[in-house]
């Protein structure tokens, strides 16, 4: 556009625009100063708009202690019952949006965003994961509970137990025996589990504190934060394959008492009474 403006006094505006392939309308638009009419005026304020004082009164009525936990429509109805009309419901929502206050006004529990548990093991006996799986018994309405304590680095079953019930004392015994058998030192290992009753029980928490074990739990209402022991015990719980064929070599189905505990060998010993 600058070249066209420099060339126009010598050859004329039409010839300069034709030589530079610049539309003359574009040339005149850029060289002419903007007129007052082309400047957009601010939108006109409606005569029915609320004044700043009226807007302040509406926000004060919405945020007072009596109406702080009520939805806008209920606040509007309460004000009408008192013989007070401030503005329309839509205007109340508009004022709340302008003040970044459009949200659930009722006093409800808000769940925080839980951090995903990320545990990394670079050697054995750094991170253990355990779970309890219900197994079908030989008769209808009979079940056994399989406790599996797994090292997530080597996938080695450091301890397992089959019992007729789910108990925090049995879990405490299983983890305590595996801790001593593997020669774990305080602060060496992290034990991960879901948020079941036995996993979050007080006896187990006291055991972790006494032995110096760091505990980790799955996020609430998340079913896939503890996949390692679930994958190990799934064939036994579904019955698709035999536990002897699907389980690791150090985890065999018990052949004696159905309430028994296993170690890294095939030896079975009686468990605590349920």
N, C-alpha and C positions, 0 to 999 in steps of 0.2 A: 504493500500500500504506500510506503514511503517513496518508492521509485516512481509510482504513478503520479504522486503529488509533485515530485521534482521535474518530471517530464511534461506535465500538463501545461505549464506556462509557455513552453516552446512550440509544441505541436498541437496543442489543444487537448481538451479532456477526452473527447471521443476517440481521437487517434491514440492517445496514451493508454487508455483502457483497452482498446482493441489490440495494441501491440503487446501488452502484458497479459492479455486474457483475463482482465478483471472486469466484472460487471460494473456498469456505471452506477447502478443503484447502491452497490456495496461501497463504491468510492465516495459517493455523496453522503452515505450514512456515517462513514468514518471521519470524513472531514467536517461535517456539520456538527456544531455543538449540540448536546442533548437539550431538548426543550423541556420546559417545566412540566408539560402535560405528560411526557413519557416517563417521568419518575413516579413510581408506584407509591400511592399514599397509604399510610397505615390503615388497616381495616377499621371501619367505623364501629364505635361502641354502641351497642343497642341501648335504647332508653330503658329497657326492662332489665338490664344487667344489674347484678347486686353491687352495691357500693363496697369499698374496702371494709367498712365497719360492719356491714351486713355479712360479708364473707367471714369475718372474724367471729361473729356471733354464731354462725352455722358451725364452724369448726370447733368452737367452744362447746356447743351443745352435743356434737358427735363424740368429743373426747373427754367429756366430764365423767366422773366416777360412776354415775348412774347408768350411762349409755356406752361406756368404753368396751364392754364385752357383748354388745348387742349388734345384730346386723342393721344395715341402713334402713331397710323397710320397717323393721320393728321400732327403730328410733323415730322414724317418721310417724308411725301410728301412735307411739307414746306421746309425742308432742301434740298430735291432734286431740288425743284424749284430754290433754291439759289445756286445750283451747289455744295452742300456739302453732302458727304456720310460718315457717321461715322461708322455705323454697321447695321446689319439686324434688322428687327422689333422684332424678337424673342429675340435677344440679349438685346434690350432695355427693354423688359419685364423682362428678367432674372436679369438685373442690378437693376431694380426697386424693384423686389421681394427681392433681397439680401439686399436692404436698407429699407425694410418694407414700400414701397411707392406705392404698387399696390392697387389702390382704384379709385373711381370716380374722375377724374381730373377736370371735369367741375364744374363751380360754381353753385351748386344746393342747394336748401333748404333742410336741414336735420332735420327731426322732432326729438325732444328729446324724451326720454322714460319717460312718465308721470307716477307718482306714483298713484296707485289705491286708491281712496278715501275710507277710513275705519273709519266709525263713529259708536261709541258704546254708547247706551243709557241704563242706569241702572234704570231710573225712568222717569215718564212722564215729558213733557216740557223740555227735554234736547236736542232732535234732531227732527226737523220738516223737512219734505220733501214735495215738491209740484211740480205740473206739470199741463199742459194745454192739454186737449183732445178735439178733434173736434168731434162733434156729428151731425148726419144727421138730417135735419129739416123735416117738414111735406111735403114739396114740393121739386121737383128736383132742384138741384143747390143751395139749402139753407142749411146752416150749423150754428150750435151754438158752442160755446167754453165753456167747463167745466173746471173751475179752482178748484183744490182740494189741500187743505193744510192738511197734515196728520202727526200725531205724530207717529213715527216709533216704540216706545216702547209699547204703548197701542193700536195702530192702530185706534186711535180716530180721527175723522175728526174735526179739530179745526176750519176750515173755508172752505167754498165752494162758488162758484159763477157760474152762467150761463150767458154768454154775447153773443152778436152777432158778436163780433170781439175780436181779441187778442190785448191787450193794456198793456203797462207798468204801466200806471196810475191805471188801474183796479187792477193789481197785487199789486201795492203799497197800495192801499186802503184795499184790502183783508188782507194782512199780517199785516198792521198797526192796523186794527180792532181786528184781532185775538190776537195780542200782548197785546193790552189793556184789552181785555176780559179775557185772561188767567192770567193776573197779572204778566207778565214776567219782570224780572229785567235786567238791562244791563249786558252783559257778561254771561248770564245764558244759552242761547240757541244757537244752530247751525242750520241754515236753508240750506238744500241741494236741489239742482235743477240741471237740465241739462244745456246745453249751448245755449238755445234758445234766440231769440232776446229780449223777455221780461225778461228772467232770468238774462241776462247780461247787462240790460239797465242801464243807468246812474241814472234815478230817483230811481230805486230800490237800487242801490249801495249807494246813498246818504241816503236813509231811513235806511239801515243797519248801516251806520256810525252814524246816529243820535240816533238810539235806542240801539246801542251797541250789534248788532247781528253779530255773526260770520257766514260768508257765505262759502259754499262749492259747487263745481261744478263737474260735470262728466268730464271724460277725453274726449278730442276731438275725434270724430268719433267712440265713444263707446256707444252703445245703451242700455246696461243693467246695467249702473251704478246708475240708479234711478228707481228701480223696484217697490217700495212700492206704490206710487200714480198711477203708470201705472196698477198695479194689481187691485187696487180699482176701477178705472174708465174703465177698459177694457170691462166688460159686457155691460156698457151703450154705449160705442162706437161701439161695434160689433153688438149690437141689439139681442144677443142670449137670454138674459133674461131681464126682466123689471128692470129698475134702482131701483124701490122701493123694489124688492125682493132681489137684489144682493148687494145693497149698505148698509153700516152700518146704525144703527137705527137713528143716528143723521144726516143722509144725505138722503134726500128725493127729488124726482123729483119735480120741481116747478110747481105750478098749475096756477100761475098768469102770470105776464109779463115774456116773454122768456129772457129778460135781467134783471136778478135779482140776489141778493146775499143772501146766507144762513148763519145762525149761528148755534149754537148747538141746537136750537129748530127749529120748522117748520115755523117760521116766515120769511117772505120774504119782502125785501125792495128794492126800485128802485136802480139800479146801475148807475154809471157815464155814460154819453153819449159816444159812441164809435167814 
